[in-house]
Amino acid sequence: MPSAHLIFDETGDKVAKRVTKMRSSAVRDLFAAATNPDIISLSGGMPDVSLLPKSAVQKATRAAWDEERAAALQYGSTDGRLNTKKVIIELMQAIGVRTKPENILLTSGAQEALDLIAKTYIDPGDIIITEGPTYLGALQAFSAYEPDVRFVEFDEEGMRMDLLEKELKSIGKNNPKLKFLYTIPNFQNPGGVTMTPPRRRRLIELAEEYGFMIVEDDPYGRLRYDGGHVLPLRALSDKVVYLGTVSKVFAPGLRLGWMVCPRSVFAKVNLVKQGTDLCGSAFNQIVVEHYFTDTPWEKTLQKFVRTYATRRDAMLDALEKYFPKEASWTHPAGGFFVWVTLPKYVDTSSMLSEALEHGVTFTPGDGFYNDGMRGKNCMRIAFCYETPQNIEEAIRRLAEVIEERLELYRAFIEAGAIKEN
Ligand SMILES: Cc1ncc(COP(=O)(O)O)c(C=O)c1O
């Protein structure tokens, strides 16, 4: 099964050129398989909303209806309700960012913010820089506007600043084609790695020196299982565009995200958003207001953290126990994902159908690049959704599939048919 496929064939539909380049996300394709109860899914990044207390969700939803029905059912302002922004201000303050309502734009999830930024800033051929690999939803959003995406590798300390500097030198200072750098500094998707404070400071310096905007995407920042909080890039510079969301700390079904950005960015993106959806859902904004003011949401967040930490530990222990010595993987201190690297000759996309036969899914690595070349020997495995027992069983099954592949390749190498890495 290919990890991502072109969705338009030769039907003669007169679609725009940009659409012919769009790819369906392998993760979305895998959702169908993931509904089979015999299959353990390590593919999607779905938060476990069953951990939410029913009473809290009921209370927030009921309040939206009982107390603010008229506003909840009506159109609202494009940038969102002031009361919701007040809640966001509190959430931002808790992670070290001071901001004001006029710098906050509410969006339909962080995903809409990614699309709006791309729509506002990218002309075909413009350069954007990102960690490689990166969140495939961001690549989907950006690719509609046909940018030239430059990937910069990460290690366990986040995006490598030496490689970024090399890339920037080749692009040149104040190059009008370089539009922005997109980063997920906390528990990166798919890498699981976190950018260290010195690298964050260096990134801010480089943005000043070379003249580019930073887009900081932070859906997982509050889901930290070890170590102390690291200040967001936005806390270091108010030129940074910060993207937040309630998807992983409350519920993705509400589709509520936000941008914290300079006024100049706000004005443009706000205008672009008018053409996209006029405004976000007032009903959902009100539910979010009540959830974060009238319920013990911090206790629920602790429950999320404890549960995901146990699942992360189960995955890391199982990887140690079952995976072959040729594999390496990241050790996330939070978030949802582990990134696994296998020998260069293994193609994880072609392993997916075998994995399904063994009753397990993962996301092949090449979907997290957009060049169809890199990441082929890698995979993202998510620990957010399954129980620790299922995670251990899934890793055991996956190890079997990988071992079969490696045996095959070892035989080819011995026979001299292919060269070792
Ligand atoms: C890095 C990253 N950014 C953005 C999103 C989208 O978040 P939302 O549900 O707020 O649209 C996700 C979802 O998984 C993500 O992992």
The ligand as a MOL file (V3000), in Angstrom:
LIG
                    3D

  0  0  0     0  0            999 V3000
M  V30 BEGIN CTAB
M  V30 COUNTS 16 16 0 0 0
M  V30 BEGIN ATOM
M  V30 1 C 1.8460 19.4910 14.8020 0
M  V30 2 C 0.3880 19.6130 14.5990 0
M  V30 3 N -0.1360 20.7800 14.2060 0
M  V30 4 C -1.4410 20.9380 14.0150 0
M  V30 5 C -2.3250 19.8990 14.2060 0
M  V30 6 C -3.7840 20.1100 13.9440 0
M  V30 7 O -4.3900 20.4460 15.1150 0
M  V30 8 P -5.9270 20.8990 15.1850 0
M  V30 9 O -6.7050 19.7290 15.6170 0
M  V30 10 O -5.8980 22.0050 16.1750 0
M  V30 11 O -6.3060 21.3910 13.8300 0
M  V30 12 C -1.8390 18.6570 14.6110 0
M  V30 13 C -2.7650 17.5310 14.7820 0
M  V30 14 O -2.4220 16.4260 15.0060 0
M  V30 15 C -0.4510 18.5120 14.8130 0
M  V30 16 O 0.0770 17.3540 15.1970 0
M  V30 END ATOM
M  V30 BEGIN BOND
M  V30 1 1 1 2
M  V30 2 1 2 3
M  V30 3 2 2 15
M  V30 4 2 3 4
M  V30 5 1 4 5
M  V30 6 1 5 6
M  V30 7 2 5 12
M  V30 8 1 6 7
M  V30 9 1 7 8
M  V30 10 2 8 9
M  V30 11 1 8 10
M  V30 12 1 8 11
M  V30 13 1 12 13
M  V30 14 1 12 15
M  V30 15 2 13 14
M  V30 16 1 15 16
M  V30 END BOND
M  V30 END CTAB
M  END
